[in-house]
Amino acid sequence: MTGQNICYIALEFFLNCFMPERNGKKILGNNIRKHRKMKGMTIVELAGRVHPDGDFYSHLSRIELGKLACSVETIFSIAHALQIKPSELLEIEDSWQEAVNYNIH
């Protein structure tokens, strides 16, 4: 098992086990989409910045939709392309606030 596989397994474990009620993959995807739109980028532009030599669009689209987890390396690459810290892609504060607001109203 390679180091990248171990990181992927650890991230998948974190996203699905520690944040199951909040669906960690959706949080990651929503944060990517939020930061991408804040930068005025299309998904095609971001995909090209993350992997300029390959077709990353469909992969990124599935990540944004919360249907696909990704490796830690990919999170770092996406964050670099968005010029943000990787930790900003895993923040759950906004999602918690949305859940609180939804449950109150």
HUBEL-V374167 format. One record per residue. N is the residue number from 0. RES is the residue in three letters. SS is DSSP state (~ for helix, > for strand, _ for the rest). NEAR is the number of other ideal C-beta (glycine too) atoms within 12 Angstrom. Layout:
# HUBEL-V374167
n & res & ss & near
N & RES & SS & NEAR
N & RES & SS & NEAR
This chain:
# HUBEL-V374167
n & res & ss & near
0 & MET & _ & 9
1 & THR & _ & 10
2 & GLY & ~ & 12
3 & GLN & ~ & 16
4 & ASN & ~ & 14
5 & ILE & ~ & 15
6 & CYS & ~ & 21
7 & TYR & ~ & 22
8 & ILE & ~ & 19
9 & ALA & ~ & 20
10 & LEU & ~ & 31
11 & GLU & ~ & 24
12 & PHE & ~ & 17
13 & PHE & ~ & 23
14 & LEU & ~ & 32
15 & ASN & ~ & 21
16 & CYS & ~ & 16
17 & PHE & ~ & 17
18 & MET & _ & 25
19 & PRO & ~ & 15
20 & GLU & ~ & 14
21 & ARG & ~ & 28
22 & ASN & _ & 22
23 & GLY & ~ & 31
24 & LYS & ~ & 30
25 & LYS & ~ & 31
26 & ILE & ~ & 34
27 & LEU & ~ & 43
28 & GLY & ~ & 32
29 & ASN & ~ & 28
30 & ASN & ~ & 35
31 & ILE & ~ & 42
32 & ARG & ~ & 27
33 & LYS & ~ & 24
34 & HIS & ~ & 31
35 & ARG & ~ & 32
36 & LYS & ~ & 17
37 & MET & ~ & 15
38 & LYS & _ & 20
39 & GLY & _ & 10
40 & MET & _ & 25
41 & THR & _ & 17
42 & ILE & ~ & 28
43 & VAL & ~ & 18
44 & GLU & ~ & 19
45 & LEU & ~ & 35
46 & ALA & ~ & 30
47 & GLY & ~ & 19
48 & ARG & ~ & 24
49 & VAL & ~ & 33
50 & HIS & _ & 22
51 & PRO & _ & 14
52 & ASP & _ & 9
53 & GLY & _ & 13
54 & ASP & _ & 14
55 & PHE & _ & 27
56 & TYR & ~ & 20
57 & SER & ~ & 17
58 & HIS & ~ & 26
59 & LEU & ~ & 36
60 & SER & ~ & 23
61 & ARG & ~ & 22
62 & ILE & ~ & 37
63 & GLU & ~ & 34
64 & LEU & _ & 20
65 & GLY & _ & 25
66 & LYS & _ & 17
67 & LEU & _ & 25
68 & ALA & _ & 32
69 & CYS & _ & 36
70 & SER & _ & 27
71 & VAL & ~ & 28
72 & GLU & ~ & 21
73 & THR & ~ & 30
74 & ILE & ~ & 37
75 & PHE & ~ & 23
76 & SER & ~ & 28
77 & ILE & ~ & 39
78 & ALA & ~ & 29
79 & HIS & ~ & 20
80 & ALA & ~ & 28
81 & LEU & ~ & 31
82 & GLN & _ & 16
83 & ILE & _ & 25
84 & LYS & _ & 16
85 & PRO & ~ & 26
86 & SER & ~ & 16
87 & GLU & ~ & 26
88 & LEU & ~ & 36
89 & LEU & ~ & 34
90 & GLU & _ & 24
91 & ILE & _ & 26
92 & GLU & ~ & 17
93 & ASP & ~ & 21
94 & SER & ~ & 26
95 & TRP & ~ & 16
96 & GLN & ~ & 14
97 & GLU & ~ & 18
98 & ALA & ~ & 19
99 & VAL & ~ & 14
100 & ASN & ~ & 11
101 & TYR & ~ & 10
102 & ASN & ~ & 9
103 & ILE & ~ & 8
104 & HIS & _ & 7
